[in-house]
Amino acid sequence: MLGRDFRLTLSGRKLTIVQGEETAVYEGESGSVYKAQDDAFIEAIRTGNPSLIRSTYDDALRTAEITLAANESAATGLPVVLRGPVRAG
């Protein structure tokens, strides 16, 4: 993902953030970050404990909006203006 002053790259368990002259790399402890998210979601459903879910519905909707805009921008080569905060419900 590219922004005005930053670049994010996610590859497997590794997140790289480049901002100006600084680069930060974060790596998950084990396994795939996607598996960890899936496991947390399944456990939340199994136990009825919503605190195990790592993202609110509002955050998930915003992430989907940004992802779809990034896909559209990549396909068209043009910037995409986001609508603003999305609220669930």
Backbone as numpy.savetxt, mean C-alpha at the origin, in Angstrom:
# Nx Ny Nz CAx CAy CAz Cx Cy Cz
6.19 3.32 -7.00 5.34 4.47 -7.00 6.25 5.70 -7.00
5.90 6.66 -7.83 6.68 7.89 -7.91 5.85 9.06 -7.42
6.49 9.95 -6.70 5.86 11.20 -6.27 6.75 12.35 -6.69
6.39 13.54 -6.30 7.18 14.71 -6.67 8.61 14.62 -6.16
8.77 14.17 -4.92 10.10 14.16 -4.30 10.49 12.80 -3.75
9.83 11.74 -4.19 10.14 10.43 -3.63 9.86 9.33 -4.64
10.39 8.14 -4.33 10.11 6.93 -5.10 10.00 5.77 -4.11
8.96 4.97 -4.22 8.77 3.78 -3.40 8.85 2.56 -4.29
9.57 1.55 -3.83 9.66 0.29 -4.56 9.39 -0.84 -3.57
8.46 -1.72 -3.90 8.17 -2.88 -3.08 8.51 -4.11 -3.88
9.40 -4.93 -3.33 9.81 -6.15 -4.00 9.85 -7.26 -2.96
8.86 -8.15 -3.04 8.79 -9.23 -2.06 8.62 -8.68 -0.65
9.64 -8.90 0.20 9.59 -8.42 1.58 10.30 -7.09 1.76
10.83 -6.51 0.70 11.67 -5.32 0.84 10.99 -4.07 0.29
10.90 -3.02 1.13 10.39 -1.72 0.73 11.55 -0.75 0.70
11.74 -0.08 -0.43 12.80 0.91 -0.58 12.15 2.27 -0.80
12.58 3.26 -0.01 12.08 4.63 -0.12 13.26 5.53 -0.46
13.17 6.18 -1.61 14.21 7.12 -2.02 13.59 8.51 -1.99
14.17 9.38 -1.16 13.67 10.74 -1.03 14.87 11.68 -1.06
14.99 12.41 -2.15 16.16 13.29 -2.32 17.43 12.45 -2.39
18.38 12.77 -1.55 19.65 12.05 -1.50 19.61 10.86 -0.54
18.49 10.69 0.16 18.40 9.64 1.19 17.64 8.42 0.68
18.14 7.25 1.06 17.48 5.99 0.72 17.30 5.19 2.01
16.07 4.73 2.24 15.79 3.87 3.39 15.25 2.55 2.86
15.74 1.45 3.42 15.30 0.12 3.01 14.76 -0.59 4.24
13.55 -1.13 4.12 12.91 -1.89 5.18 12.62 -3.28 4.65
12.94 -4.29 5.44 12.71 -5.66 4.99 11.89 -6.40 6.04
10.86 -7.12 5.57 10.02 -7.91 6.46 10.83 -9.00 7.14
10.36 -9.41 8.31 11.10 -10.40 9.09 11.16 -11.76 8.43
10.05 -12.23 7.91 10.05 -13.54 7.27 8.86 -13.67 6.36
8.99 -14.47 5.34 7.90 -14.73 4.43 7.49 -13.50 3.63
6.43 -13.63 2.92 5.91 -12.56 2.08 5.06 -11.61 2.90
5.17 -10.31 2.61 4.33 -9.33 3.28 2.86 -9.59 2.97
2.58 -10.10 1.78 1.21 -10.40 1.41 0.65 -11.56 2.23
1.47 -12.56 2.48 1.03 -13.69 3.31 0.74 -13.23 4.73
1.60 -12.36 5.27 1.39 -11.85 6.63 0.06 -11.08 6.71
-0.24 -10.28 5.68 -1.51 -9.55 5.66 -2.69 -10.52 5.57
-2.57 -11.50 4.70 -3.63 -12.50 4.55 -3.85 -13.25 5.86
-2.76 -13.67 6.50 -2.85 -14.40 7.76 -3.54 -13.57 8.84
-3.19 -12.28 8.93 -3.80 -11.39 9.93 -5.29 -11.24 9.66
-5.66 -11.10 8.39 -7.07 -10.96 8.03 -7.85 -12.23 8.38
-7.31 -13.36 8.01 -7.98 -14.64 8.30 -8.14 -14.85 9.80
-7.10 -14.52 10.57 -7.17 -14.66 12.03 -8.21 -13.71 12.62
-8.31 -12.50 12.07 -9.31 -11.54 12.55 -10.72 -12.07 12.31
-10.94 -12.67 11.15 -12.25 -13.26 10.84 -12.51 -14.46 11.75
-11.50 -15.32 11.89 -11.65 -16.54 12.70 -11.98 -16.22 14.15
-11.32 -15.20 14.72 -11.48 -14.88 16.14 -12.51 -13.78 16.40
-12.94 -13.10 15.34 -13.86 -11.98 15.52 -13.18 -10.75 16.10
-11.86 -10.68 15.97 -11.08 -9.57 16.53 -10.64 -8.63 15.42
-11.37 -7.52 15.19 -11.02 -6.61 14.10 -9.71 -5.85 14.33
-9.20 -5.85 15.54 -7.95 -5.12 15.81 -6.76 -5.80 15.13
-6.93 -7.05 14.67 -5.85 -7.75 13.98 -5.68 -7.30 12.54
-6.72 -6.66 11.99 -6.64 -6.18 10.61 -5.73 -4.96 10.59
-4.77 -4.96 9.68 -3.71 -3.96 9.68 -4.06 -2.66 9.00
-5.25 -2.56 8.44 -5.64 -1.35 7.73 -7.13 -1.12 7.92
-7.51 0.15 8.05 -8.93 0.45 8.12 -9.53 0.35 6.73
-10.86 0.30 6.66 -11.51 0.27 5.35 -11.22 1.55 4.58
-11.18 2.70 5.28 -10.85 3.96 4.61 -9.46 3.90 3.98
-8.49 3.36 4.73 -7.13 3.22 4.18 -7.12 2.28 2.98
-7.87 1.20 3.07 -7.91 0.24 1.97 -8.52 0.87 0.72
-9.59 1.65 0.88 -10.20 2.32 -0.26 -9.26 3.34 -0.86
-8.55 4.09 -0.03 -7.59 5.08 -0.52 -6.46 4.38 -1.28
-5.98 3.26 -0.75 -4.93 2.50 -1.42 -5.41 2.01 -2.79
-6.65 1.52 -2.84 -7.19 1.06 -4.13 -7.29 2.23 -5.11
-7.74 3.39 -4.64 -7.84 4.56 -5.51 -6.48 4.95 -6.08
-5.47 4.97 -5.22 -4.12 5.33 -5.65 -3.57 4.30 -6.62
-3.80 3.03 -6.35 -3.32 1.96 -7.22 -3.96 2.05 -8.60
-5.27 2.26 -8.65 -5.96 2.39 -9.93 -5.47 3.62 -10.70
-5.23 4.72 -10.00 -4.72 5.93 -10.65 -3.31 5.68 -11.19
-2.49 4.98 -10.42 -1.12 4.67 -10.89 -1.17 3.79 -12.13
-2.07 2.81 -12.15 -2.22 1.94 -13.33 -2.67 2.75 -14.54
-3.63 3.64 -14.34 -4.12 4.48 -15.44 -3.01 5.39 -15.96
-2.25 5.98 -15.05 -1.14 6.85 -15.44 -0.08 6.09 -16.22
0.22 4.88 -15.76 1.20 4.05 -16.46 0.72 3.69 -17.87
-0.56 3.44 -18.00 -1.12 3.04 -19.31 -1.20 4.21 -20.28
-1.51 5.40 -19.75 -1.72 6.56 -20.64 -0.49 7.45 -20.75
0.42 7.35 -19.76 1.58 8.22 -19.73 1.26 9.62 -19.25
0.06 9.80 -18.69 -0.38 11.11 -18.22 -0.62 11.09 -16.72
-0.50 12.25 -16.08 -0.82 12.31 -14.65 -2.31 12.10 -14.43
-2.66 11.55 -13.29 -4.06 11.33 -12.92 -4.32 12.10 -11.63
-5.36 12.91 -11.63 -5.72 13.70 -10.45 -6.62 12.84 -9.57
-6.24 12.71 -8.31 -7.05 11.94 -7.36 -8.23 12.78 -6.87
-9.30 12.13 -6.56 -10.54 12.83 -6.14 -10.43 13.39 -4.74
-9.54 12.86 -3.93 -9.45 13.30 -2.54 -9.76 12.15 -1.63
-9.87 12.42 -0.33 -10.09 11.34 0.63 -11.36 10.56 0.31
-11.26 9.26 0.41 -12.39 8.38 0.21 -12.84 7.90 1.56
-14.11 7.88 1.80 -14.65 7.42 3.09 -15.52 6.20 2.87
-15.29 5.19 3.68 -16.12 3.98 3.62 -17.46 4.28 4.26
-18.46 3.51 3.84 -19.73 3.61 4.53 -20.70 4.30 3.74
